[in-house]
């Protein structure tokens, strides 16, 4: 599947997506960013989420990163 399709699927079905899948796609979206500051910020956020043991807490943290998915879709 293309990145755009994956992003749309995650945005539309966020509750059914694992945090690992969410973060994997976010890593692909990061390749589109022009700002190194944004990329470094997200890498830090992703690392903190990966270190969380509770899937429900990971999902809460991932939900706060959904605007990056919206940003990607606006450019498509």
Secondary structure, 3 states (H helix, E strand, C coil): CCHHHHHHHHHHCHHHCCHHHHHHHHHHHHCCCCCHHHHHHHHHHHHHHHHCCCHHHHHHHHHCCHHHHHHHHHCC
